[in-house]
Amino acid sequence: MTPDPAVDPAADPGADRPLVLLVRPDEDDPPGLLGAWLLAGGCVLDERRMFAGDPLPADLDGHDALVVLGGEMGAGDEAEHPWLVGLKALVRTAVADGVPTLGVCLGHQVIAAALGGEVGVNPRGRTLGLTPVGWTDAAEGDALLGGLGTARAMHWNNDVVLALPDAAVRLASSPLGDVQAARYAPAAWGVQCHPEVDDAIVAGWPDTEEAVPQVRAAADELAATWGPAGARFAALATARHRARAALRDTEPQRTGAPLSEV
């Protein structure tokens, strides 16, 4: 089983490394492989466990990227999960500011809802198990998901994105025609599948007796397919981190003395 990489024991909080805000709605959906790929790409993960009552930050000023994982709640369940309101506000901030953003399953749906799309119960029914990913022509050359080739991924969802926001681009469709992946903005993506899971994570989910051996048998294939996307997202976070650092370095140092005019 992939270790939960929520806390990087080797990370120096003061180190010059990109900081990813990782929102984990559900105890049973840890960062898994995705977290490991981000750590391998040099990122530090600031994990907020919403199921444990962790607060969300008021803004993203201290973060270089945003990742939202899956959960059993719906994107519209704000009465039962009030933190969804703040999360959607963070998503809108991230998109407006160009912060690299990735939503997984529920996270994908939250991004869609936050930006004006429609999310609801899939009229075609639940999707469960390894499912082919049907890339669209728009996925070719995409900065995050382009060139991943013939792909499968683990799915477990009742809800789907029923209508994308106006500015979003569909990057993949399921065999049933559901939105499987989308680019919501130049630096924001969502995937309906679960690239983060291994068989041990899936074993903790209900009704997965058939899916667990499927995921176990396809472990190398899934890592080879989705690992490059994890590395690319880490690179996007790193680029954002460096750009912010360069901007800080060019800002005038504020002291008690007035600045000279030039």
N, C-alpha and C positions, 0 to 999 in steps of 0.2 A: 504493500500500500504506500502511496506517496505521502510523506509526512506533511502535516498541516504547516504551511510556511508562514503562518500569520505573524510570527515574531521571528525576525532574522537574528539569531544569537550573535552573528559576527558583525552586525551592523553597528556602526558608530553614529549615534544621532547627529553628530556634528560633521560627519563625512560629507564630501561633495558628491552626493548621489541623488538621483531623482526620487522624489517621494510620491508614491501612488496612494491615493485614498481608495481603499477597497471596502465597499459596503457589502456586508454579508447579512442578508435578511434572515436566513434559516440556518439553524445549527447543523442540519443534515446536508447542507451544500457548502462545504469548505472550499477554499481556493484551489486545493488539489494541484493538478498538473499546471494549470495556468499560473498559480502562485509560484510554483517552482521555476517556470520559464521566466517570469518577471525577475525573480531573485537572480537567476543565472545571467540575465541581461543587465545586472547592476542596479536594479531598483531596490528601494526600501518600501515595505508595505505598511501603511497605517490602516490596520483593519478595524472597522467599526462593526461590532456584533449587535445588530439591531434586536435580535431575539433575547439578548442579555441586558438590554436597556442602554447600550452605549449611545452617547449623543453624537449627532452629526455636527461638523463644523459650520459656522455661520457663512463661510465663504470658502473659496479655493485658493486664497492668496498664498498659502504655504504649501500647496500641492502642485505637482507637475502633470498629473493624470488622474482620471477617475475610472474605476471599475465597479460595476454593480452586478452582483451574482444573482442566483435564482432563489426561489422560495415558494412555499405552498400558498401564500396569500395572492390575491389578485392586485393588479396595478391600480384598481379603483377602490380598494378596501381601506380608504383613509379613515373612516370612522373607527374601525378596529385597530388600525395601525397608523396613528397620526403622523409618524415620522415620514410617511410617504409624501406628505405635503412638502416638507423641507427637502426631501430628496429630489422631488421634481423641480424645485426651485434651483437646487445645485446643478441639475442637468441643464436647465436653461442658461444658467451662468456659464457653465463649461462650454456649451455650444457657442454662446455669444463671444466668449473670450478665446476660442480656439484651443481649449484644453483637450488633449487627447482623451477620448471617452469610449468605453466599451461596455455594453450591456449584454448579459448572458441570461437567456430565458426570461424570467421575470424582469431582469434588468433591461433587456431589449424592449419589453412591453412598457416599462416605466418611461424609457426614453421616448417611445412613440406617443404615449399619453401626454407627457410633459410638453411635447412640441405640437400638439393638436391633432394627433392621429386617433384612431378608434381601436380599442382593445376589448375583447370579450370572449365568451366561451365559443370554442370552435364548433360550428354547426355540423362539421364532418365527424366530430367525436375526438376522443383522446388519441394522442400519438405517444407510443411507448416502444422503445427498443432502438436498435441501430437502423438508421434510415439514410438512404442516399441523399446527397446534397446536390440540388440542381442549379448549378451556377448559371446566371444570365450573362448575356453579352456585356452588360455593364460592369460585371465583376472583373473582366480582363483588364489588367493593369492597375487595379485598385491598390492603394498604398498598403492596406492591411490584409485583404483577403484575395487579392489577385494572384493567379498562378499556383493555387494550392492543388490543382489537378483533380482527378476523380476522387471524390471524398464521400465518406460516411461519417455519421456522428450519432451520439446517443441523444435521444429525445425522451422527455417525460413531461407532457404538458396537456392541460385541458383548454387553456386560454391561448389565443393567438392575436397577432396584430391584424385586425379586420380591414383597416384602411390606414395607409401610411400618411404621415404629414405631407403637405404639399411639396416641400423641398427635398423630401427623401427619395432615394434611388434604391429600387429592389435589386439586390445582388444575387439572391438565390431563392428558388421556390421548391417546396417539398413535392413529392409525387402527387399529393392531393391538391396542390396549387396554393398552399399557404405560404405566407412570407417567411422565408427561412433565414434570410440575412438581409440587412439594409445598411446603407450609408445615409446617415441622417444629416450630416454636415461634412465639410472637408476633413474634419478630424474626429468624427463621432460615428460609431458603428453599433449595431446590435445583431446578435445571432440567437435564433430560437433554440438551437441545440445546446448541448453541454460539453464543450471541448475540454473542460477542466476535470472531468471525472475519470476514475479508474474503476475496476470491478469492485474494490472494497467500498468505495463511496456509493456506488449503485446498489450494493447489497443492503445498505441501510434505508433504501427507499421501498415503499410498498409495491407489491405486484410485479417485482422484477426478477422472479425466479428464472425466466427464460432469458432476460436481458443480461444478467450477470455473466454467464458463460460466454455470451456473444462478445461482450466488452473485453473479457479476459483474453479470449482467443484473438481479438483484433487489436490488442494493446500496442504492438509495434506499429501497425498501420495507422492507428489514430494519433500516436505521438508524432509519427513522420509527417502526417497531414497537417496537424494543428500546431505543432511546435514552432514552425516558422512564423505563424501569425503571432504567437506569444512573443517571439524574439523581435518581430517588427514593432509590436506595441511598446515593448521596452525601449526600443530605439527612438520611437516617437516621444516617449516620456523623457528620455535623455536629451533629445534635441530641444524640447521645451525647457528643460532645466538649464541647459547651457545658454539658451537665448535669454532667459530671465536673469541669469548671472551676468551675462554681458551687458544687459540693460542697466543692472544695478551698478556695474563698474563704471558706466559712462555718466551716471547721475552725479551732479555736484555734491560734494560732501558738505552736509549741513553742520555748521558750527555756530558759535555765538557771534562770530564776526560777520559783517555783511559780505556778500559775494562781490568780487570785482566785476565791473562792467567791461565788456569787450566790444 
